[in-house]
Amino acid sequence: MKQDSLQFMDKNNELTVSLRVNPFDSTTYLGCVARQTINLNVLAKRIRENDTGLSDYTIFNVAGQLKREMLKALCRGQAVNVLGLGTLYLAVDGTVPADSPDSVLSKKLKVHFTPSDDALQAAGGVKINLMTMPDVSPRISLVESYPRGDSGAEFVAGKAVHIRGDRLKIAGKDSGIFLCRADGTGASVQDVQIPENLIMVNRTRELEFFIPADIVSGEYRIKLVTRYVSSSWMRKSGAVSAMSDIIYIS
């Protein structure tokens, strides 16, 4: 038996669900259950706690025999009732064209599983105790002035700024690129929005824009605000944002 099975701690009947964007309906989410997968080592430990007369060898031997016979049954094209938990059965992969029904002969088969009433009843007793949302906020990894790649280049009014990162694309209501004037402590005290006609590149991983020529010299942070998630989906619950480190514009 593997040592990690001895350290396994049972959890209660509560779990976490992550909400992800539904690619087929922009007004809804898909709930993804966080898995806690257990293996035969854990099950064997639990079985021995209920019946101390059983050895690891007996449990693993019987389990191995059951697995082999179930696979043999599938190879014969038979459906298999898996210990009363549900039925494994074969199905044709995809559809069969009406004008060439004999093409089914070249189709591959795939395995499906239909849970039993006992399995459905067991799942019905599990509760969702935590919900998490995907992090769709912009992430800024690089801010540089032109000429790009010159670490000594300054940020100058009227010149361009180049940003790299992830989820940067600006789109949706209240979205935009802002230069936030910072006071001596680095806190933002004033926002200057970059006009759309000064934004040259607006992509998921790359932004480029011109600093307004009439901006006051000083310390600024670049703030990105967007509702963009994908080409077919905008956040309905509000915009997300990201803030850069302080840059000095002369």
RAVEN-V849893 format. One record per helix or strand of 2 or more residues. SS is the DSSP state (H for helix, E for strand). FROM is the first residue (numbers start at 0). TO is the last residue. If there is no record, write none. Layout:
BEGIN
SS_FROM_TO + SS_FROM_TO
END
This chain:
BEGIN
H_2_6 + E_13_20 + E_28_32 + H_39_49 + H_55_74 + E_79_80 + E_85_91 + H_100_105 + E_108_114 + H_116_123 + E_126_132 + E_138_144 + E_159_165 + E_175_181 + E_187_192 + H_195_197 + E_198_201 + E_205_209 + E_217_225 + E_227_229 + E_232_233 + E_239_248
END
